[in-house]
Amino acid sequence: MPLQIRRATPADAQTLSAIAIATYTETFGDSYPPQDLQAFLEDHYSVAPQRAELDDPRSAVWLLEDAGRAVGYLAAGANGLPHADAREGDIELKRLYVLASHQSGGHGARLMAAFLAWLDQPVRRTLWVGVWSENIGAQRFYARYGCVQVGTYDFVVGDSRDLEFILRRP
C-alpha cells in the first residue's frame, strides 16, 4: 500500500511532535551536545509548540503516513527568516523530514507537491527556506523548485551555531 499524505489538524499535535523529534534526532542528533539537543527539542518540537503551529491559520502541515504511522512531514508557516526582502504574507517552508527508513522513494517530492498546491492558491506567494550550508542534497532538492540562495544566518542549538543558507523562490 502506498504511503499516504494528509493535512494535519490540531488533534495531530502529539503525532507531529513525535515525528519531529524522531526525524530531527535521527538527522542531527550526533551534531550537538546532548543537553543542548534536548533543550532544543523541548523548546521547538514538543507538543505545545506543535499545537501552536497547527492552531495558527498561517501555518500548514502535511503528514506522510505508512499504515497510519507518521514517517515524515512538511511544516510551513509565516516567514521568520532574517532577510531584508521578506514581506508580510511570505511563507517559509520550515521543515521537511522523512525517516531514513522511508527516504529515496519520492516522498519528499510528494510532500512538496502538496505544499506547493496550497502555497500557490489562489495566487503564487514568495517561498523562503532555510537550509544547512552543508546539506548539498537539500539545496539541490529546493533548486529544482526554483529556490535560489539569497542570504545566510546562524541556526542556534545551545552553544552551537550552524551556518544556514536562506533560499527564496519569488
N, C-alpha and C positions, 0 to 999 in steps of 0.2 A: 504494500500500500504506500503510495507516495506521501511524503511529508506534507502537512497542511500548514497554511499560513492564515492567521486570523488576526483581526484588530483586537488589541487588549482593551479591557474595561477596568474601572476602579476595583472590581472584585478580583482582578488578577494581580493585585499588589504583592501578595506573598509569592506567587509564581514568578513574577518579574524579578523580585528581589533575589530569589534562589538562583535563577538562570544568570542574572547579572553578576552575582558573587562568584558563581561557578566558572563562568567564562572569563571573567577578569583575572581570577586567581590562576586558572589554567594558562592563560596567556602571559600574565605579568607577575605571577606570584613569586618567582625567584629574583625579580628585579629590585625588590625593596626589603628593608629590614622588616621582620615580622610585625613588630609593634606599629610601624608606620602603615603597613599594608592593612592591618586590622582596623586601625583608626579610619583610614580612607574608606574602606568598605562599609564600615558602620555609618560614616557621615554621608556617603553618596549612594550606597546601594542597599541599605537596609529597607525594611518595609515602609517606614514613614516617608522617606524621600521618594520612593517609587509611587506610593499612593498620591502624594502631592503632584507628581508628574502626570499621573493618569487622570487626576482631577482637573488639571489645567486645560482649558479649552484650546490653547495654542499648541498643545502637545498631541502627539500620536505615537502609538507603539504597536508594532506587529510582532506576534509570537510565531516562531517556527516550531511545530509540534510533530513528534513521532509517536503515533499511537496515543495521543493525548498528553504526552510528556514534553515540556518545553526543552528544546535542544538548541535554540538560538533566538535572536530577537533583533529588532531595529527600533531605536528610540529617536524621536525628533521633537523639536520644540523651538521656541523663540531663540533667536541667535544670541549667544552670550560671548562669542569670540571677540577679542580685543582688536578691532580694526577700524580705522578712520572712515572707511566706506560703508560700514554696516549701517543699516537703516531699520527703523521700526517696520515690522511686518516680514523681515527676512527670517528664514528658517535655517536652523542648524541641525544637521544630522549628528546627533550626539553620540550614538553608539550603534555599531553593527557588529555583533559577535555570534559565532556559531561554534558549538563544541567541536573539538578536534575530531571526535568520532564521526561527525556528520559533515566535515568540510570536503571540498572538492567535488561536490555534487550539484553545483549551480545554485545552491540555496541562497547565497549572498545576492546573486543577481535577481532571484525571485523576490527576495525581501526588498531589494532596491526598486524593482518594478512596481510593487505595491505602494511603496513610499512615494515614488515619483508621480504615480497616478493621483495620489492625494495632494502632493505638493503643487502640482500644476493645474489644479482645478479651483476656481473657474479660470484663473489666469496663471501664467508661469511666474513663479516667485524666485527670488535670489536664494541660492543654496550655499551654505557655509559648512565646512567640515574641518575639524582639527585632526591631524594625523601625525603620529610619532615620526620624527625625521628618519629613523632607521627602518621603518616599515615600508620597504620598497613595494611589496606586493599590494598593500592597501593603496599606496599612491598610484600605482598603475590601474588598480580597480576603479578608483574615482576619476582618473583621467579619461577612462572610457565613457564616462557620463558628462564630460565637458568641464570637469573641475580642474583649475589651474592654481598653482601656488601664488599667493599674493602677500604673504607675510609669515611671521613666526611669533611664538610666545613660549613661555615656560609653563609646563604642566607640573604641578607640585603635588608630591605624595610625601608627607612628612618632611624630612630634611632633603629629600631628593628632588632634583629639578631635571625634567626631560625636555629637550628641545622639540617642539611641535611645529609642524608646518600648518599654516592656515590656507585652506583651499577654498575656492569660490567658483560657483557656476552662475554666471549672470542670468 
